[in-house]
């Protein structure tokens, strides 16, 4: 058998590659040979072309050696062979020492830069906000904290999550935008490790917020994070206030115990269900909630006013021209919309809505009330409601239960879902406790199919609630908003075919899908993650507001309501907002704003105005609504 002869070039290349595999010594040897192959001929050329070159060959070779030594820093000493060898040895030792020192310095700097890029250095801040966890809520929380710190110097927000530091910084910079005076610091690591949490300096933080991630075990992860935080702070003198959120009520008690006595734990699914129901029963209320929860407009504040001590609460309603009083904080518990004759005690704090804490000043505006423009007739009577619920998810039973709690006699709730026996069982459990005030019916059908919606007389309902669907067991999760957007497209087609607008309340998970939803800009859209993020940010600035929001969003007690303006002022009358406040006081309510329907719905607030100046005059139409804090 004839053997094929391998080309010399391939054999040489193979031999060269084989020598390189022998390690650093072979690599150093090849580098030395390469340097000598270049330097020695070049030095010889320089010597032989020098006009002053020595005549003898030995002197010329010595000069070549000298140039080679100077170029390669080998000393270049001439003389006996022993002297030349010692010169080379010392030069090699010097070269090895310098190379090792440079390598050590380079390695240390590289490790330090890598650690900084990985976010593994300890934060040295005071009074900063610490955000633990990563989800869609983190963008809302950081954005609101930046807005709250707009008038503060040296503010900082530290985010710790088990993600790459650079990726987190880029995502926050893209979605939040400018951070203003607030410094954003990201650290990487698991939030459930007590050894990692000190990177954020939680002991010196002003507040710690714990966010649930988007996975099914989110609530268990929140509890573990709170326990890790408790372990990390063991032995510290002070402990910062902790604000956290869980989805399932079953984890709330454990989270509260882990958060400690001063901690606040929100139940996001229940809060979302309450807001959806309020929007379904009174279209437009979600726009009011948005105005009250973000830091871009007016917010809730607690203030004390010694001059009002002993006077009835009703007098406080017209004591601030630039702020709206809604209740009292007494002994740590809120009294929203107390009776007007309730005396203000010495240790009471007023719950007010104002542009900022420095805009709450007592100036009195009772003289702005025009009693001739106040309405004196009875309130518009409430009637039974018909609500259509399209879709089913884990929040649907909570929504139906909230509807049951608020149901007027004769109210109807029809549910259309395709979830089979599990849905039937859940609806049956809620229906068994619904009493006589609510009629609950389940219809089987796919809400993403046109024939399902055509069979329903959707225009006969006072409100249509569209819910997303939870991932099915054993199936990969998809975007929960996909089915919601399809259903909204079908409802929009029905609107265009009939020429009648549907009062739709939509639940979305991802805020980015808000721009894709085929609904009007002023429609009621409940973005659960964003609303919980807004609540967390508000409570992080004042944890006493947790009880205020709890009562505002509850089925019982005083909450935010939208009432017809003719219940307070005469239609087509032009009068001040102070007149509306006085009329609401007579009805046992606190007026905090209005929603205009005279064409200003194209404004950024879609007609909603919270805490207008008491002296603001406008013409009130029959379509206008007054925003009040009062009983249902």
C-alpha positions as CSV (number, residue, x, y, z in Angstrom):
1,X,0.0,0.0,0.0
2,X,1.4,3.3,-1.1
3,X,1.6,5.9,1.6
4,X,0.7,9.5,0.7
5,X,3.6,11.8,1.4
6,X,2.6,14.7,3.7
7,X,3.8,18.1,2.5
8,X,6.7,19.6,4.4
9,X,4.7,22.7,5.3
10,X,1.9,20.6,6.9
11,X,4.4,18.6,8.8
12,X,6.2,21.7,10.0
13,X,3.0,23.3,11.1
14,X,2.0,20.1,12.9
15,X,5.3,19.9,14.7
16,X,5.0,23.6,15.7
17,X,1.5,23.1,17.1
18,X,2.7,20.1,19.0
19,X,5.5,22.0,20.7
20,X,3.0,24.7,21.8
21,X,1.0,22.1,23.6
22,X,3.9,21.4,26.0
23,X,3.1,24.5,28.0
24,X,4.6,27.9,28.9
25,X,8.2,26.8,28.6
26,X,7.8,26.0,24.9
27,X,6.0,29.2,24.2
28,X,8.8,31.2,25.9
29,X,11.4,29.3,23.9
30,X,9.7,30.1,20.6
31,X,9.3,33.8,21.5
32,X,13.1,33.9,22.3
33,X,14.0,32.3,19.0
34,X,11.7,34.6,17.1
35,X,13.2,37.7,18.8
36,X,16.7,36.6,18.1
37,X,15.8,35.8,14.5
38,X,14.8,39.4,14.0
39,X,17.1,41.3,16.3
40,X,20.4,39.6,15.5
41,X,20.3,40.1,11.7
42,X,19.0,43.7,12.2
43,X,21.9,44.5,14.6
44,X,24.4,43.0,12.1
45,X,23.1,45.2,9.3
46,X,23.4,48.2,11.6
47,X,27.0,47.3,12.5
48,X,28.2,46.5,9.0
49,X,26.7,49.7,7.6
50,X,28.2,52.0,10.2
51,X,31.0,54.1,8.8
52,X,32.8,53.9,12.1
53,X,32.6,50.1,12.3
54,X,35.6,48.4,13.8
55,X,37.9,46.7,11.3
56,X,38.3,43.3,13.0
57,X,35.6,40.6,12.8
58,X,35.7,40.0,16.6
59,X,35.1,43.7,17.3
60,X,32.2,43.7,14.9
61,X,30.6,40.6,16.4
62,X,31.0,42.2,19.9
63,X,29.2,45.3,18.6
64,X,26.4,43.1,17.3
65,X,26.1,41.4,20.7
66,X,26.0,44.8,22.4
67,X,23.2,46.0,20.2
68,X,21.3,42.8,20.6
69,X,21.6,42.9,24.4
70,X,20.5,46.5,24.5
71,X,17.5,45.8,22.3
72,X,16.4,42.7,24.3
73,X,17.5,44.2,27.6
74,X,20.0,41.3,28.1
75,X,22.8,43.5,29.5
76,X,25.1,43.2,26.4
77,X,28.3,43.0,28.5
78,X,31.4,41.9,26.6
79,X,34.5,40.1,27.8
80,X,35.0,36.5,28.9
81,X,32.2,34.0,28.2
82,X,31.5,33.8,32.0
83,X,31.0,37.5,32.2
84,X,28.6,37.4,29.2
85,X,26.6,34.5,30.7
86,X,26.2,36.3,34.1
87,X,25.0,39.4,32.3
88,X,22.4,37.4,30.5
89,X,21.4,35.6,33.7
90,X,20.9,38.9,35.6
91,X,18.9,40.3,32.7
92,X,16.7,37.2,32.7
93,X,16.1,37.5,36.4
94,X,15.2,41.2,36.1
95,X,12.9,40.4,33.2
96,X,11.2,37.6,35.1
97,X,10.7,39.8,38.2
98,X,9.3,42.7,36.2
99,X,7.0,40.4,34.1
100,X,5.7,38.7,37.3
101,X,5.1,42.0,39.0
102,X,3.2,43.3,36.0
103,X,1.2,40.1,35.7
104,X,0.2,40.3,39.4
105,X,-0.8,43.9,39.1
106,X,-2.8,43.2,35.9
107,X,-4.5,40.1,37.5
108,X,-5.5,42.1,40.6
109,X,-6.9,45.0,38.6
110,X,-8.7,42.5,36.3
111,X,-10.2,40.7,39.3
112,X,-11.3,44.0,40.9
113,X,-12.8,45.3,37.7
114,X,-14.6,41.9,37.2
115,X,-15.9,42.1,40.7
116,X,-17.2,45.6,40.2
117,X,-18.9,44.6,36.9
118,X,-20.5,41.6,38.7
119,X,-21.7,43.9,41.5
120,X,-20.0,42.2,44.4
121,X,-18.8,45.2,46.3
122,X,-20.4,46.6,49.4
123,X,-22.5,49.7,49.2
124,X,-21.7,52.5,51.6
125,X,-24.8,54.6,51.8
126,X,-27.1,56.1,54.4
127,X,-30.8,56.4,54.2
128,X,-31.0,54.8,50.7
129,X,-33.8,52.6,49.4
130,X,-33.0,48.9,48.8
131,X,-35.0,46.9,46.3
132,X,-34.7,43.2,46.5
133,X,-35.8,41.0,43.6
134,X,-36.5,41.5,39.9
135,X,-39.8,41.6,38.0
136,X,-41.8,44.0,35.9
137,X,-42.6,45.9,39.1
138,X,-39.0,46.9,39.5
139,X,-39.2,49.5,36.8
140,X,-42.3,51.1,38.3
141,X,-40.8,51.1,41.8
142,X,-37.5,52.6,40.8
143,X,-39.2,55.2,38.6
144,X,-41.5,56.3,41.4
145,X,-38.6,56.4,43.9
146,X,-36.7,58.6,41.5
147,X,-39.7,60.9,41.3
148,X,-40.1,61.0,45.0
149,X,-36.4,62.0,45.4
150,X,-36.6,64.7,42.8
151,X,-36.1,67.5,45.4
152,X,-33.5,65.6,47.6
153,X,-29.8,65.6,47.3
154,X,-27.7,62.5,47.7
155,X,-30.6,60.1,47.3
156,X,-29.7,56.5,46.2
157,X,-31.6,53.4,45.1
158,X,-29.8,50.0,45.4
159,X,-31.2,47.0,43.5
160,X,-30.1,43.5,44.3
161,X,-31.2,40.6,42.1
162,X,-29.7,37.3,40.8
163,X,-29.0,38.9,37.5
164,X,-26.0,40.4,35.7
165,X,-25.3,43.9,37.0
166,X,-24.7,45.4,33.5
167,X,-27.9,43.9,32.2
168,X,-29.9,45.3,35.1
169,X,-28.4,48.8,34.6
170,X,-29.1,48.8,30.9
171,X,-32.7,47.6,31.4
172,X,-33.4,50.2,34.1
173,X,-31.8,53.0,32.1
174,X,-33.9,52.1,29.0
175,X,-37.3,51.9,30.8
176,X,-36.9,54.5,33.6
177,X,-34.9,57.0,31.6
178,X,-33.2,59.8,33.5
179,X,-32.5,59.2,37.2
180,X,-32.2,63.0,38.0
181,X,-30.5,63.5,41.4
182,X,-30.9,59.9,42.4
183,X,-28.0,57.5,42.0
184,X,-28.8,54.0,40.9
185,X,-26.6,51.2,42.2
186,X,-27.1,47.5,41.1
187,X,-25.7,44.5,42.9
188,X,-25.8,40.9,41.7
189,X,-26.5,37.9,43.9
190,X,-29.4,35.8,45.3
191,X,-31.7,37.7,47.6
192,X,-32.2,34.6,49.8
193,X,-28.6,34.4,50.9
194,X,-27.9,36.3,54.2
195,X,-24.2,36.5,53.2
196,X,-25.1,38.5,50.0
197,X,-27.6,40.9,51.5
198,X,-25.0,43.0,53.3
199,X,-23.7,44.1,49.9
200,X,-26.7,46.6,50.0
201,X,-26.0,47.9,53.5
202,X,-29.6,47.2,54.7
203,X,-28.8,48.2,58.2
204,X,-28.3,51.8,57.1
205,X,-31.1,51.9,54.6
206,X,-34.1,54.1,54.8
207,X,-36.5,51.4,53.5
208,X,-36.2,47.9,52.1
209,X,-38.7,46.8,49.4
210,X,-39.1,43.1,48.5
211,X,-40.6,42.3,45.1
212,X,-42.0,39.0,44.0
213,X,-40.6,37.6,40.7
214,X,-42.8,36.3,37.9
215,X,-42.3,32.6,38.6
216,X,-44.9,30.3,40.3
217,X,-42.9,30.1,43.5
218,X,-42.7,33.9,43.8
219,X,-44.4,34.0,47.2
220,X,-42.2,31.4,48.8
221,X,-39.2,33.3,47.4
222,X,-40.4,36.5,49.1
223,X,-40.7,34.7,52.5
224,X,-37.2,33.3,52.1
225,X,-35.9,36.8,51.2
226,X,-37.5,38.3,54.3
227,X,-36.0,35.5,56.5
228,X,-32.6,36.1,54.9
229,X,-32.9,39.8,55.6
230,X,-33.9,39.1,59.2
231,X,-30.8,36.9,59.6
232,X,-28.5,39.5,57.9
233,X,-29.7,42.2,60.3
234,X,-29.3,40.0,63.4
235,X,-27.4,41.9,66.0
236,X,-28.0,45.3,64.4
237,X,-29.4,48.1,66.7
238,X,-31.9,49.5,64.2
239,X,-33.9,47.8,61.5
240,X,-35.2,49.7,58.4
241,X,-39.0,49.5,57.6
242,X,-39.7,46.6,55.2
243,X,-42.4,46.7,52.5
244,X,-43.1,43.5,50.5
245,X,-45.8,42.0,48.3
246,X,-47.1,38.4,47.9
247,X,-49.7,37.2,45.5
248,X,-51.5,34.4,47.5
249,X,-53.2,35.1,50.8
250,X,-51.9,31.8,52.1
251,X,-48.4,33.3,52.3
252,X,-49.3,36.7,53.8
253,X,-49.1,35.6,57.4
254,X,-45.8,34.0,57.0
255,X,-44.5,37.0,55.1
256,X,-45.7,39.3,57.9
257,X,-44.0,37.2,60.6
258,X,-40.7,37.3,58.6
259,X,-41.0,41.0,57.9
260,X,-41.2,41.8,61.6
261,X,-43.5,44.2,63.6
262,X,-42.8,47.2,61.4
263,X,-43.1,45.5,58.1
264,X,-45.9,45.9,55.6
265,X,-47.0,43.1,53.3
266,X,-49.4,43.7,50.4
267,X,-51.5,40.9,48.9
268,X,-51.3,41.8,45.2
269,X,-54.0,39.6,43.9
270,X,-56.6,40.9,46.3
271,X,-55.6,44.5,45.7
272,X,-55.9,43.9,41.9
273,X,-59.3,42.3,42.3
274,X,-60.6,45.2,44.3
275,X,-59.4,47.8,41.8
276,X,-60.9,45.8,38.9
277,X,-64.3,45.6,40.6
278,X,-64.3,49.3,41.5
279,X,-63.5,50.1,37.8
280,X,-66.3,47.8,36.7
281,X,-68.9,49.3,38.9
282,X,-67.9,52.9,38.1
283,X,-66.0,53.4,34.7
284,X,-63.2,55.8,34.9
285,X,-62.2,55.1,38.6
286,X,-58.9,53.5,37.5
287,X,-57.8,56.9,36.1
288,X,-58.4,58.4,39.6
289,X,-56.4,55.6,41.2
290,X,-53.6,56.2,38.8
291,X,-53.5,59.9,39.7
292,X,-53.5,59.2,43.4
293,X,-50.8,56.5,43.4
294,X,-48.0,57.9,41.2
295,X,-45.7,60.7,42.4
296,X,-46.2,62.7,39.2
297,X,-49.4,64.3,40.6
298,X,-50.8,64.8,44.1
299,X,-50.3,62.2,46.8
300,X,-51.4,61.5,50.4
301,X,-49.6,63.1,53.3
302,X,-50.1,63.2,57.0
303,X,-49.9,66.5,58.7
304,X,-50.8,68.1,62.1
305,X,-52.5,71.4,62.6
306,X,-52.6,72.7,66.3
307,X,-55.1,75.5,65.4
308,X,-57.7,72.9,64.4
309,X,-57.6,70.9,67.6
310,X,-61.1,70.7,69.2
311,X,-62.8,71.9,66.0
312,X,-65.1,69.6,64.0
313,X,-63.6,67.7,61.1
314,X,-66.0,69.4,58.7
315,X,-64.2,72.7,59.3
316,X,-60.9,71.2,58.1
317,X,-62.4,70.5,54.7
318,X,-62.4,74.2,53.8
319,X,-59.2,75.1,55.7
320,X,-56.8,74.4,52.9
321,X,-57.1,76.0,49.5
322,X,-54.4,73.9,47.9
323,X,-55.0,70.6,49.7
324,X,-57.9,68.2,50.1
325,X,-58.6,66.7,53.6
326,X,-60.0,63.2,53.5
327,X,-59.7,61.9,57.1
328,X,-57.8,61.5,60.3
329,X,-55.0,59.2,61.5
330,X,-55.9,58.4,65.1
331,X,-53.7,56.1,67.1
332,X,-52.1,54.6,64.0
333,X,-55.5,53.8,62.4
334,X,-57.1,55.8,59.6
335,X,-60.6,57.3,59.9
336,X,-61.4,58.2,56.4
337,X,-64.4,60.5,55.8
338,X,-65.5,60.6,59.5
339,X,-68.7,62.4,60.3
340,X,-68.3,66.2,59.8
341,X,-69.0,66.9,63.5
342,X,-66.1,64.6,64.7
343,X,-63.8,66.7,66.9
344,X,-60.2,66.7,66.0
345,X,-58.1,65.5,69.0
346,X,-54.7,66.7,70.0
347,X,-52.8,63.7,68.8
348,X,-54.8,63.3,65.5
349,X,-53.0,63.7,62.2
350,X,-54.9,65.0,59.1
351,X,-54.8,62.8,56.0
352,X,-54.6,65.2,53.1
353,X,-54.0,65.1,49.3
354,X,-51.5,67.7,48.2
355,X,-48.9,68.4,45.5
356,X,-46.1,68.0,48.0
357,X,-45.6,68.1,51.7
358,X,-44.5,71.7,51.6
359,X,-47.8,72.8,49.8
360,X,-49.9,71.9,52.8
361,X,-50.6,75.2,54.5
362,X,-53.6,76.5,56.4
363,X,-55.2,79.5,54.7
364,X,-59.0,79.0,54.9
365,X,-61.3,79.2,51.9
366,X,-64.8,79.1,53.3
367,X,-65.6,82.5,51.8
368,X,-65.3,80.9,48.3
369,X,-68.4,78.8,48.8
370,X,-71.4,79.9,46.8
371,X,-74.4,78.3,48.4
372,X,-76.8,79.4,45.7
373,X,-75.1,77.0,43.3
374,X,-75.4,74.0,45.6
375,X,-77.8,71.2,44.7
376,X,-80.4,70.3,47.3
377,X,-82.2,67.3,45.8
378,X,-81.7,63.6,46.7
379,X,-78.8,61.7,45.4
380,X,-79.0,59.7,42.2
381,X,-80.4,56.3,43.3
382,X,-78.3,53.2,42.8
383,X,-79.6,50.4,40.7
384,X,-78.8,46.7,40.1
385,X,-75.8,46.0,37.9
386,X,-75.2,43.5,35.0
387,X,-71.5,42.6,34.7
388,X,-70.0,40.2,32.1
389,X,-66.7,38.5,33.1
390,X,-64.8,37.2,30.1
391,X,-62.0,34.7,31.0
392,X,-60.8,33.1,34.2
393,X,-57.5,33.1,36.1
394,X,-56.4,32.9,39.7
395,X,-57.8,36.3,40.5
396,X,-61.2,35.6,39.1
397,X,-62.6,34.0,42.3
398,X,-61.4,37.1,44.2
399,X,-63.1,39.4,41.7
400,X,-66.4,37.5,41.9
401,X,-66.2,37.6,45.7
402,X,-65.6,41.4,45.6
403,X,-68.7,41.7,43.3
404,X,-70.7,39.7,45.8
405,X,-69.7,41.9,48.7
406,X,-70.7,45.0,46.8
407,X,-73.7,43.6,45.0
408,X,-77.0,45.5,45.0
409,X,-80.2,43.4,45.1
410,X,-81.0,42.0,41.6
411,X,-77.4,42.3,40.3
412,X,-76.2,39.8,37.7
413,X,-72.7,38.5,37.0
414,X,-72.2,36.2,33.9
415,X,-68.9,34.4,33.6
416,X,-67.7,33.1,30.2
417,X,-64.7,30.7,30.5
418,X,-63.3,27.5,29.0
419,X,-61.4,26.2,32.0
420,X,-63.6,23.1,32.7
421,X,-64.3,21.5,36.0
422,X,-61.8,23.6,38.0
423,X,-63.6,26.8,37.0
424,X,-67.0,25.2,37.7
425,X,-65.9,24.2,41.1
426,X,-64.5,27.7,41.9
427,X,-67.6,29.5,40.6
428,X,-69.8,27.1,42.6
429,X,-67.9,27.8,45.8
430,X,-68.3,31.6,45.3
431,X,-72.0,31.2,44.3
432,X,-72.7,29.2,47.5
433,X,-71.8,32.2,49.6
434,X,-73.3,34.9,47.3
435,X,-76.5,35.2,49.2
436,X,-79.6,36.7,47.5
437,X,-78.1,40.0,46.2
438,X,-76.1,38.5,43.3
439,X,-77.1,36.1,40.5
440,X,-74.0,34.2,39.3
441,X,-74.0,32.2,36.1
442,X,-71.2,30.3,34.3
443,X,-71.2,29.9,30.5
444,X,-68.8,27.6,28.7
445,X,-67.0,29.2,25.8
446,X,-63.7,30.4,24.3
447,X,-63.6,34.2,24.7
448,X,-61.1,34.4,21.8
449,X,-63.7,33.0,19.3
450,X,-66.0,35.4,17.5
451,X,-69.0,33.1,17.7
452,X,-68.8,33.0,21.5
453,X,-69.1,36.8,21.8
454,X,-71.7,37.0,19.1
455,X,-74.0,34.8,21.1
456,X,-73.8,37.2,24.0
457,X,-75.7,40.4,24.1
458,X,-72.6,42.3,25.3
459,X,-74.3,45.7,25.0
460,X,-76.9,44.7,27.7
461,X,-74.2,44.7,30.4
462,X,-73.2,47.7,32.4
463,X,-69.5,46.6,32.4
464,X,-67.4,44.0,30.6
465,X,-64.3,42.6,32.5
466,X,-61.6,41.0,30.3
467,X,-59.1,38.7,32.1
468,X,-56.0,36.9,31.0
469,X,-55.5,33.2,31.5
470,X,-53.0,31.5,33.8
471,X,-50.7,28.9,32.2
472,X,-52.3,25.5,32.0
473,X,-50.6,22.7,34.0
474,X,-48.0,20.8,32.0
475,X,-47.9,23.4,29.3
476,X,-45.1,26.0,28.7
477,X,-46.1,29.5,29.8
478,X,-47.0,32.1,27.2
479,X,-47.7,35.8,27.3
480,X,-50.9,36.0,29.5
481,X,-51.9,39.2,27.6
482,X,-52.1,37.4,24.2
483,X,-55.6,36.1,24.7
484,X,-56.7,39.4,26.3
485,X,-55.6,41.4,23.3
486,X,-57.5,39.0,21.0
487,X,-60.6,39.3,23.0
488,X,-60.3,43.1,23.0
489,X,-60.0,43.1,19.2
490,X,-63.3,41.1,18.9
491,X,-65.0,43.5,21.3
492,X,-63.8,46.4,19.2
493,X,-65.3,44.8,16.1
494,X,-68.6,44.5,17.9
495,X,-68.4,48.2,18.8
496,X,-67.8,49.2,15.2
497,X,-70.6,47.0,13.9
498,X,-73.2,48.4,16.3
499,X,-71.8,51.9,16.7
500,X,-72.1,51.6,20.5
501,X,-69.2,51.9,23.0
502,X,-68.7,49.1,25.5
503,X,-67.6,49.9,29.0
504,X,-64.6,47.5,29.1
505,X,-62.3,46.9,32.1
506,X,-59.1,45.2,31.0
507,X,-56.6,43.4,33.1
508,X,-53.1,43.5,31.6
509,X,-49.9,42.0,33.1
510,X,-47.3,43.8,30.9
511,X,-47.4,47.6,30.8
512,X,-45.9,47.5,27.3
513,X,-49.1,45.9,26.0
514,X,-51.1,48.9,27.0
515,X,-50.1,50.7,23.8
516,X,-51.2,47.6,21.8
517,X,-54.7,47.2,23.4
518,X,-57.4,48.2,20.9
519,X,-59.3,50.4,23.4
520,X,-59.6,54.2,24.0
521,X,-56.8,56.0,25.9
522,X,-59.1,56.9,28.7
523,X,-60.5,53.3,29.2
524,X,-60.1,51.4,32.4
525,X,-57.0,49.3,32.2
526,X,-55.7,47.6,35.4
527,X,-52.0,46.7,35.0
528,X,-51.6,44.6,38.1
529,X,-47.8,44.7,38.3
530,X,-47.6,48.5,37.8
531,X,-50.3,49.2,40.4
532,X,-48.6,47.1,43.0
533,X,-45.4,48.8,42.2
534,X,-47.0,52.2,42.7
535,X,-48.4,51.1,46.0
536,X,-45.1,49.8,47.2
537,X,-43.4,53.0,46.3
538,X,-46.0,55.1,48.1
539,X,-45.9,53.0,51.3
540,X,-42.1,53.0,51.2
541,X,-42.2,56.8,51.7
542,X,-44.7,56.5,54.6
543,X,-45.7,53.1,55.9
544,X,-48.7,54.6,57.7
545,X,-50.3,55.0,54.3
546,X,-50.7,51.2,54.0
547,X,-53.8,51.4,56.3
548,X,-55.1,54.3,54.3
549,X,-54.9,52.4,51.0
550,X,-56.3,49.3,52.6
551,X,-59.5,51.1,53.5
552,X,-59.7,53.0,50.2
553,X,-59.7,49.8,48.2
554,X,-61.7,47.6,50.5
555,X,-65.3,46.5,49.8
556,X,-66.5,48.0,53.1
557,X,-65.9,51.4,54.5
558,X,-65.1,54.7,52.8
559,X,-63.4,54.5,49.4
560,X,-62.9,56.6,46.3
561,X,-66.2,57.1,44.4
562,X,-67.3,58.8,41.2
563,X,-70.7,60.6,41.7
564,X,-72.8,62.6,39.2
565,X,-72.0,66.3,39.5
566,X,-75.7,67.3,39.6
567,X,-75.9,65.7,43.0
568,X,-73.7,68.5,44.3
569,X,-74.1,71.6,42.2
570,X,-76.8,72.8,39.8
571,X,-76.3,71.7,36.2
572,X,-74.8,74.4,33.9
573,X,-73.9,76.5,36.9
574,X,-70.5,78.2,37.1
575,X,-69.1,78.0,40.5
576,X,-65.9,77.2,42.5
577,X,-64.7,73.8,43.6
578,X,-65.0,75.0,47.2
579,X,-68.8,75.0,46.6
580,X,-68.5,71.3,45.6
581,X,-66.5,70.5,48.7
582,X,-69.2,72.2,50.9
583,X,-72.0,70.3,49.1
584,X,-70.2,67.0,49.6
585,X,-69.7,67.9,53.3
586,X,-73.5,68.2,53.7
587,X,-73.8,64.6,52.3
588,X,-71.1,63.3,54.6
589,X,-68.4,63.0,52.0
590,X,-65.0,64.5,51.1
591,X,-64.8,65.9,47.6
592,X,-61.2,65.6,46.2
593,X,-61.6,66.3,42.5
594,X,-63.7,65.8,39.4
595,X,-63.8,64.2,36.0
596,X,-64.8,66.4,33.1
597,X,-66.8,65.2,30.1
598,X,-66.9,68.5,28.2
599,X,-64.2,67.5,25.7
600,X,-61.2,67.7,28.1
601,X,-61.0,63.9,28.0
602,X,-58.2,64.4,25.5
603,X,-56.0,65.9,28.2
604,X,-53.2,63.9,29.7
605,X,-55.4,63.0,32.6
606,X,-58.4,62.1,30.4
607,X,-60.6,64.6,32.2
608,X,-59.6,63.6,35.7
609,X,-58.5,66.4,38.0
610,X,-57.4,65.6,41.5
611,X,-57.1,68.3,44.2
612,X,-57.9,71.3,42.1
613,X,-57.6,74.7,43.9
614,X,-60.7,75.5,45.9
615,X,-61.0,78.8,44.1
616,X,-61.0,77.2,40.6
617,X,-64.2,78.2,38.8
618,X,-65.8,76.1,36.0
619,X,-69.1,75.3,34.4
620,X,-70.5,72.0,35.7
621,X,-72.4,69.9,33.2
622,X,-74.8,67.0,33.7
623,X,-72.1,64.6,32.3
624,X,-69.4,65.7,34.8
625,X,-68.6,63.5,37.8
626,X,-67.3,64.5,41.2
627,X,-64.5,62.4,42.9
628,X,-65.3,61.9,46.5
629,X,-64.2,59.7,49.5
630,X,-67.4,58.3,50.9
631,X,-69.5,55.2,51.5
632,X,-70.7,53.0,48.7
